Amino acid sequence: EDIIKEGDKGDVLYVVASGEYDCTKVIGGKETYLKTYKSGESFGELALMYNAPRAATIKCKTAGRLYALDRSTFTNIIQ
């Protein structure tokens, strides 16, 4: 299952509580594996910080749990 898709609007930061999530990016027209996110890591902050489209696609690799932090809460914490 896709959690975020490259090019989509980003409005949430995700924190991995459990499971594994693969990160890929289209480079030169080809989907390229970048890394696997695991418990304790987070992703999606770039879209929130720079108000930019998602830079990569994150897919669920194994069953797990994510916590989501919305844009306004993220901005409030950062400020």
C-alpha positions in Angstrom: 0.0 0.0 0.0 1.3 3.5 -0.9 1.6 5.8 2.1 2.7 8.8 0.1 3.2 9.1 -3.6 5.9 11.1 -5.4 4.5 14.4 -6.7 1.4 14.5 -4.5 0.7 17.4 -2.2 2.2 16.8 1.3 0.3 17.8 4.4 1.4 15.1 7.0 4.7 14.0 8.5 4.8 10.3 9.5 6.6 8.7 12.4 7.2 4.9 12.2 6.0 3.1 15.3 6.4 -0.4 13.8 6.8 -2.1 10.5 9.0 -1.3 7.5 8.3 1.1 4.7 10.3 1.3 1.4 11.2 4.6 -0.1 11.6 4.9 -3.9 12.1 7.8 -6.3 11.8 8.0 -10.1 15.3 8.9 -11.4 15.9 9.0 -15.1 12.5 7.5 -15.8 13.2 4.4 -13.6 11.9 3.7 -10.1 15.0 3.6 -7.8 15.1 2.2 -4.3 16.5 4.6 -1.7 16.0 3.2 1.7 13.7 1.3 4.2 12.3 3.2 7.1 12.0 1.4 10.4 10.7 2.0 13.9 11.7 5.4 15.3 12.3 7.0 11.9 10.1 9.6 10.2 9.4 10.8 6.7 7.4 13.4 4.9 8.9 16.5 6.5 10.3 18.0 3.3 6.9 18.6 1.9 5.8 20.4 5.1 9.0 22.4 5.5 9.2 23.7 1.9 5.5 23.5 0.9 6.6 21.3 -2.0 5.2 18.1 -3.6 6.3 14.8 -2.2 9.9 14.0 -3.2 9.5 10.2 -3.2 7.1 7.4 -2.8 6.8 5.4 0.4 5.2 1.9 0.3 4.3 -0.3 3.2 6.7 -3.3 3.1 5.5 -5.1 6.3 2.4 -4.6 8.5 3.0 -1.8 11.0 1.8 1.3 12.6 2.4 5.0 11.7 1.7 8.2 13.6 0.8 11.2 11.6 1.5 14.8 12.4 -0.4 17.5 10.5 1.0 20.6 9.0 -0.3 23.1 11.5 1.0 21.0 14.5 4.4 20.5 12.8 4.7 24.2 12.1 3.8 25.1 15.7 6.4 22.7 17.0 9.1 24.0 14.7 8.4 27.7 15.4 
